[in-house]
Amino acid sequence: MTYGTDLLMEEVSYVAYHFHWSFDQILDLEHPLRRDFVSRIAGMNAAVNAQAEEQFGRAGVGAGANSSAGDGW
């Protein structure tokens, strides 16, 4: 089974955006470790979004307010 290019690019972009790592640094990660980083970033985003919703209400969350998943991924 091969890992889809689109999914790989989504993961790399997601980690690069949040951690500011280079493309090569992220590709050098083993797949399970890269997925772990994606999961951890999603958890951080969910916590930040929940705190913003609690503090400001749904309208104060911004562009993420329209996300159905609420975890930023």
C-alpha positions, 0 to 999 in steps of 0.5 A, a space after each residue: 500500500 502506498 501513502 497518497 501524495 495528497 495526504 502526505 502533502 497535507 501532513 507536511 504542510 500542516 506541520 510546516 505551518 505550525 512548527 515552521 520546519 522545512 519540507 526536508 525535515 518533515 519528510 525525514 520523519 518516519 511516518 508514525 512520528 509525523 502522524 503523531 506530530 499531526 495529532 498533537 498539533 490538532 490537539 493543541 488547536 482543539 484546546 485553543 479553539 475550546 478556550 476561545 469559544 469559552 472565553 469569547 463565544 462561537 463568534 469570537 473564534 474566527 475562521 475556525 468557527 466554520 470548521 465542523 471538526 473543530 480540531 484544525 485538521 
